[in-house]
Amino acid sequence: MLTKIKESVHNFHGRNAFHINKKFYSYLTFAEIVSKIRFYLENNCNDSEKLIGILTNDDIETYCSVFGILYAGKGFVPINPNHPFERNISVIKQSGLKVILASNGNNSFQKFAAKENIKLISTKKLPPASINLEVPIIDENNIAYVLFTSGSTGIPKGVQLTMKNLKEFVNNFFKLGYKIDKSDRFLQMFEMTFDLSIICYVIPLCIGACVYTVPGDGIKFSSIYCVLEEEKITFALMVPSILSYLKPYFNEIKLNELKYSLFCGEALYSDLVKDWLDCVQNAEVQNVYGPTEATIFCLTYPIPKDKTKIKSFNGIVSIGKPMDNMESIIIDEGNKIITDNEKGELSLSGNQLTNGYLNNPVKNKESFFIFNENSTAKRFYRTGDISFIDNDGDFMYCGRKDNQIKIQGFRIELGEIEHHARNFTKVTKVFAVPVEKSTGGLQIYLFIENYSGNINEITEYLKTKIPQYMMPSKITSISDFPLNSNGKIDRKSLIKIVANLED
């Protein structure tokens, strides 16, 4: 990867590498900033400081910090300054950070950094250095980056990905056969603590293409569409929720320049993607799947142009087949492989799989297991996703394991309730939430976005489709679903809304 980027700078130094807030930055400018950051790290950090923090902002210095760190032979830990301060402190302490790069002052961190003897370095103030993109000789098992995801205990857990993991993903990505080159324009809609952001800036830099970031201010989905249209984006990876917000404008959207439209990060609904195909008639559309623990994504499903051939279960599009050097299996609660279209937990193995969570042996033991087959031991990760394999070998996503609940002893998949409600209301954004009641037991609340119809009619319809124990206790229309910073539905916030409804 680093070699590819070095070659891009050499071959395309005058071309644009980034477009950020209406301003272009060339590959030469990128190399100059990367090199000065690398020079600082190599001359001011000792060998024990293997991880370097980055306070992320939507600016060229932040992106260059990623590569300044990697070319210095170290790993990066992105920290979003807009996240809760206590959460960021946990990330810093778990990572053992002694150096944090910042593109601006970030006054809120200065006092903490001084107290903890952490160097908070303003990258804009670093002096120039000679361009140096020579690839360091390092162990491929060195950490490339650590991303912190939500933990069930409330404490974020750090997923550590190695240079080998990242190299393997990049190689597997190009094996998928995308016809892309220096003339392509890539969308970058994600904040940089989300792993999907990495493909959006690493891949284009490997081929001399340009990265177009989405402004952080304003309305997210509106900004994304403006960048897609105005900048004639040719390659876009997005979360499916964005389509829900763009749907009212589908009749007006014609993105003829778009060559590849990928979706990842949450369930992709077949009714939405069928309509989206009309907006991107020249694009290859794909549903891709993968947790942070398996380096960005590791299964792919090319969506057929023939809408009648799109595979789905409960209205959710298939996640397809594993990429090269990756293995996917379905297991039961006893870690035994399930076949013949039976549902179980999707588990992953292969060269993109993380070595584990940072300094978290308890979580590692819980999330990973060894499977022995034909005297060969393989290490697998439990994704927490319920799936099954169809007769063609495609994996079908059924929902989260933690969204598979028990009421009165019966197993219930919330996705099934959502599917029937979507079919009746013709509203895409429908979510069911399990809520533990103070009196004991679970109840189901069903939320529908901007529904003006008769709620009682939904109830009567659901009675004809699902048994009584699956019926929602309450069905509520909501004006806007709460989203997290990456545009995904925030289910935890929905549960808080339930609490407010009960007050």
C-alpha positions, -999 to +999 in steps of 0.1 A: +000+000+000+027+025+010+047+016-021+016+022-043+011+056-027+048+065-032+044+056-069+013+078-071+032+108-058+061+101-082+038+096-113+011+121-105+026+148-084+008+176-102-026+159-100-052+165-073-051+141-043-078+157-021-107+180-025-116+194+010-140+223+016-139+234-020-101+234-022-078+210-041-046+197-027-021+181-051-001+149-046+030+171-042+014+191-014+003+158+002+038+144+000+053+176+015+030+175+045+033+138+051+071+141+050+073+169+076+051+149+099+072+118+094+104+137+100+091+150+133+080+116+145+112+099+135+133+125+153+111+130+184+096+097+193+113+067+207+108+031+196+084+023+225+059+049+212+043+026+186+009+043+185+003+080+177-030+097+182-047+120+157-074+145+166-094+142+134-106+172+115-118+176+079-085+191+066-055+180+046-032+179+077-054+152+093-053+129+063-015+135+059-011+127+096-023+092+089+004+086+063+031+105+082+026+080+110+025+049+087+056+060+068+073+065+102+067+028+109+041+035+136+003+030+140-024+057+142-053+061+166-080+085+153-098+105+180-129+126+171-128+158+191-166+160+188-171+127+207-177+129+245-145+140+262-146+111+287-148+086+259-118+102+242-098+101+275-106+064+277-093+059+241-061+078+249-054+059+281-062+025+266-038+032+237-011+045+260-007+075+238+022+099+245+020+119+213-011+132+196-012+151+163-036+180+159-042+202+129-055+230+151-053+241+187-080+218+202-079+238+234-101+212+252-072+187+250-044+210+259-050+210+296-054+173+297-023+167+276-002+189+299-014+171+330-008+136+315+026+146+300+013+140+265+028+159+235+000+177+216+017+186+183+002+212+159+010+197+125+004+230+108+033+245+128+058+218+119+087+231+098+091+218+062+112+187+055+126+170+025+101+147+008+106+112+021+082+084+011+106+056+014+087+026+028+101+016+062+112-019+069+088-031+096+072-063+108+039-069+090+024-077+123+030-042+136-002-023+143-013+000+114-042+015+133-066+010+163-103+019+160-125+020+190-160+007+188-188+007+214-184-017+242-212-035+260-198-023+293-199+013+282-161+014+278-150+015+241-129-014+229-100-010+206-098-031+175-061-034+164-054-039+127-020-048+115-001-038+084-007-073+072-045-069+077-045-036+058-022-049+030-045-080+026-076-058+023-060-036-003-049-066-023-083-083-021-101-050-030-081-048-063-088-085-070-125-076-072-118-062-106-130-025-103-120-006-134-106+025-117-076+047-123-061+082-118-091+099-134-116+086-108-132+107-081-139+090-048-165+100-022-153+102+015-185+107+036-173+091+069-157+105+100-122+091+104-129+069+135-152+048+113-133+020+095-152+026+062-134+059+059-101+041+053-111+026+019-123+060+008-089+076+011-064+047+009-076+032-023-077+064-044-042+074-032-030+040-044-040+047-080-034+085-082-071+094-080-088+122-060-106+120-027-136+143-022-147+147+014-181+158+026-183+190+046-191+183+083-215+212+087-250+214+072-274+185+066-254+153+060-275+136+033-279+169+014-242+175+015-235+140+003-258+144-027-243+178-036-208+163-037-220+133-057-237+155-083-215+186-084-181+168-083-192+140-107-182+113-083-173+080-099-168+057-069-190+060-038-192+039-006-221+049+016-242+036+044-277+025+033-295+050+056-284+078+032-307+063+006-337+066+029-331+104+031-325+107-006-356+086-016-380+116-019-356+130-046-350+098-065-371+111-094-347+140-098-314+122-092-295+110-122-259+103-114-247+092-148-210+097-139-211+072-111-194+039-120-195+021-087-220+025-059-212+004-028-232+001+005-219-011+038-224-007+075-260-017+081-288-036+064-295-027+028-332-030+019-342-044-015-370-019-022-346+010-017-318-004-038-343-013-066-353+024-069-316+035-065-307+015-096-328+039-117-307+068-103-274+053-112-280+035-144-244+034-155-231+021-121-223-013-108-241-015-074-228-038-046-237-046-011-205-053+009-202-066+044-176-067+071-170-057+108-141-036+119-126-068+132-122-081+097-107-049+081-134-028+065-153-054+045-148-091+035-180-102+017-195-088-015-227-091-033-230-076-069-266-065-073-281-076-106-294-051-130-325-073-133-344-063-102-363-095-101-331-114-094-320-094-064-316-118-034-331-108-001-345-121+031-371-101+050-364-074+025-327-073+034-303-077+004-278-106+005-242-099+016-229-124-009-197-144-008-163-140+010-134-122-006-101-140-013-083-155+016-114-150+038-137-177+051-172-174+064-192-200+083-225-203+102-223-217+137-247-227+164-244-219+201-220-248+205-196-236+178-207-263+154-211-255+117-246-252+104-255-260+068-287-265+047-301-230+049-303-230+087-298-198+106-269-192+130-242-168+139-219-156+111-182-161+119-152-150+100-116-162+095-087-152+072-059-128+066-080-097+072-090-108+107-077-087+136-053-102+162-078-091+188-088-062+210-062-040+225-053-050+261-086-068+265-081-105+271-116-110+285-133-097+253-108-116+231-118-149+248-155-140+243-153-130+207-128-154+191-126-192+190-106-219+174-123-243+150-105-276+142-112-291+108-092-319+093-064-315+119-061-278+109-069-251+136-084-219+124-092-188+144-127-173+139-145-141+150-181-142+161-198-113+143-230-113+163-249-113+130-276-140+123-272-154+088-277-184+066-262-197+034-286-202+004-283-229-023-259-208-044-235-202-015-245-166-009-248-155+027-281-140+037-282-115+065-311-118+090-302-092+116-281-088+148-280-116+173-288-090+200-319-081+179-329-117+182-349-117+214-369-141+235-405-134+246-425-161+264-397-185+254-401-178+217-372-166+196-381-134+177-362-116+150-371-080+150-362-078+113-393-099+105-416-074+123-399-045+105-402-063+071-440-067+074-445-031+086-425-018+057-445-038+032-478-024+046-468+012+051-444+015+021-421+034+044-385+022+043-374+036+077-391+012+102-373+000+133-383-023+161-367-018+195-367-043+224-372-026+258-367-041+292-397-031+314-393-022+351-420-048+358-399-074+341-399-089+306-394-074+272-417-053+251-414-043+215-417-008+203-421-001+166-410+033+151-420+045+116-406+076+101-432+103+091-462+080+088-495+099+084-517+068+081-538+050+107-517+032+132-545+009+141-545-004+105-508-014+109-517-033+140-545-052+123-523-060+093-495-073+115-520-096+133-524-114+100-487-119+095-471-126+129-482-144+161-494-124+191-462-128+211-444-108+183-468-079+182-454-045+191-467-031+224-467+004+208-463+017+172-452+053+169-446+077+141-414+097+145-404+128+125-367+119+121-347+089+132-317+097+153-284+091+134-249+087+146-220+107+131-217+082+101-254+084+091-264+051+107-296+046+127-288+051+164-309+024+181-297+034+216-312+068+211-345+051+200-346+033+234-342+067+251-372+079+231-391+050+245-383+061+280-396+096+272-428+081+258-434+063+290-429+094+312 
